[in-house]
Amino acid sequence: MEGNRMNNVKKIAILSLVIAVMAGFTQAATHHHESKPDATLRLSGGGFALGIGVNWGSGTLTYRGKDYPVKVKGLSVGRVGMTSSSAYGEVFNLKHLQDFNGHYNVGGACQIRPA
């Protein structure tokens, strides 16, 4: 029972990480609820940790009608277990595709880049 609870906590933690990364894109945006996103992002991934862990994932950024594959890599400390997650988000204020590439830190380290 304790193991299942810990697995659920870890799943929630990794999903929170992915959502927080996507929230970072929209946090700086000054848009109204009626505005249309510049892009959408779908991600899925997982992780494995024994004290120090790795997180990975892939997804699709849809920008100006085209799909672009993306990859997510990350590290964690102080965790034990395996996780799996998926997320969807809207991206605002993306003027150029190359602006999406970068390093994003959310409760650890995470890199999102074109695949």
C-alpha positions as CSV (number, residue, x, y, z in Angstrom):
1,M,0.0,0.0,0.0
2,E,2.8,2.4,0.9
3,G,4.5,1.6,-2.4
4,N,1.4,2.5,-4.4
5,R,1.0,5.8,-2.6
6,M,4.6,6.7,-3.3
7,N,4.2,5.8,-7.0
8,N,1.1,8.1,-7.2
9,V,3.0,10.9,-5.5
10,K,5.9,10.5,-8.0
11,K,3.4,10.5,-10.9
12,I,1.9,13.7,-9.6
13,A,5.3,15.3,-9.1
14,I,6.5,14.6,-12.7
15,L,3.1,15.8,-14.1
16,S,3.4,18.9,-12.0
17,L,6.9,19.5,-13.5
18,V,5.7,19.2,-17.0
19,I,2.7,21.5,-16.4
20,A,4.9,24.0,-14.6
21,V,7.2,24.1,-17.7
22,M,4.2,24.8,-19.9
23,A,2.9,27.4,-17.4
24,G,6.2,29.2,-17.7
25,F,5.4,29.9,-21.4
26,T,2.0,31.4,-20.5
27,Q,3.0,33.2,-17.4
28,A,4.9,35.9,-19.3
29,A,2.1,36.2,-21.8
30,T,-0.4,39.1,-21.4
31,H,-3.3,37.7,-23.2
32,H,-7.0,37.6,-22.8
33,H,-8.9,34.4,-22.4
34,E,-10.3,34.9,-25.9
35,S,-6.9,35.1,-27.6
36,K,-5.7,32.3,-29.7
37,P,-2.5,30.5,-28.8
38,D,0.5,30.8,-31.1
39,A,1.2,27.1,-30.7
40,T,0.1,24.0,-28.8
41,L,2.3,21.4,-27.0
42,R,1.7,17.7,-26.3
43,L,4.2,15.9,-24.1
44,S,4.5,12.4,-22.7
45,G,7.4,11.0,-20.7
46,G,8.6,9.1,-17.7
47,G,11.3,9.0,-15.2
48,F,13.4,6.6,-13.0
49,A,15.2,7.5,-9.8
50,L,17.2,5.8,-7.1
51,G,18.2,8.9,-5.1
52,I,19.3,10.6,-8.3
53,G,17.0,10.3,-11.2
54,V,16.5,11.0,-14.9
55,N,13.4,12.2,-16.6
56,W,12.7,12.0,-20.3
57,G,9.9,12.6,-22.7
58,S,8.9,13.6,-26.2
59,G,6.1,15.4,-27.8
60,T,4.9,17.6,-30.5
61,L,4.9,21.4,-30.8
62,T,2.2,22.5,-33.4
63,Y,3.2,25.9,-34.7
64,R,1.7,27.7,-37.7
65,G,0.0,24.5,-38.9
66,K,3.1,22.3,-38.8
67,D,4.1,19.7,-36.3
68,Y,7.6,19.8,-34.8
69,P,9.0,17.0,-32.6
70,V,10.5,18.0,-29.2
71,K,12.4,16.2,-26.5
72,V,12.5,16.7,-22.8
73,K,15.4,15.7,-20.5
74,G,15.8,16.3,-16.8
75,L,17.4,15.3,-13.6
76,S,16.0,14.9,-10.1
77,V,17.6,14.4,-6.6
78,G,16.1,12.7,-3.6
79,R,13.6,10.5,-5.4
80,V,13.0,6.8,-5.7
81,G,10.7,5.1,-8.2
82,M,9.4,5.3,-11.7
83,T,6.9,7.8,-13.2
84,S,4.9,8.2,-16.4
85,S,3.0,11.3,-17.4
86,S,1.4,13.2,-20.3
87,A,0.3,16.8,-20.7
88,Y,-1.2,19.3,-23.2
89,G,-0.8,23.0,-23.2
90,E,-1.2,26.2,-25.2
91,V,1.8,28.5,-25.9
92,F,1.4,32.2,-26.2
93,N,3.8,35.0,-27.4
94,L,5.9,32.6,-29.5
95,K,7.0,34.8,-32.4
96,H,9.7,32.5,-33.9
97,L,10.1,28.8,-33.7
98,Q,13.7,29.0,-32.5
99,D,12.4,30.9,-29.4
100,F,10.9,27.7,-28.1
101,N,14.2,25.9,-27.7
102,G,15.9,26.3,-24.3
103,H,16.6,25.2,-20.8
104,Y,13.8,25.5,-18.2
105,N,14.3,24.9,-14.5
106,V,11.3,23.7,-12.5
107,G,12.0,22.0,-9.2
108,G,15.1,20.4,-10.9
109,A,16.6,20.7,-14.3
110,C,14.8,20.3,-17.6
111,Q,15.8,20.9,-21.2
112,I,13.3,21.2,-24.0
113,R,14.6,21.2,-27.5
114,P,13.7,20.2,-31.1
115,A,14.0,16.5,-31.6
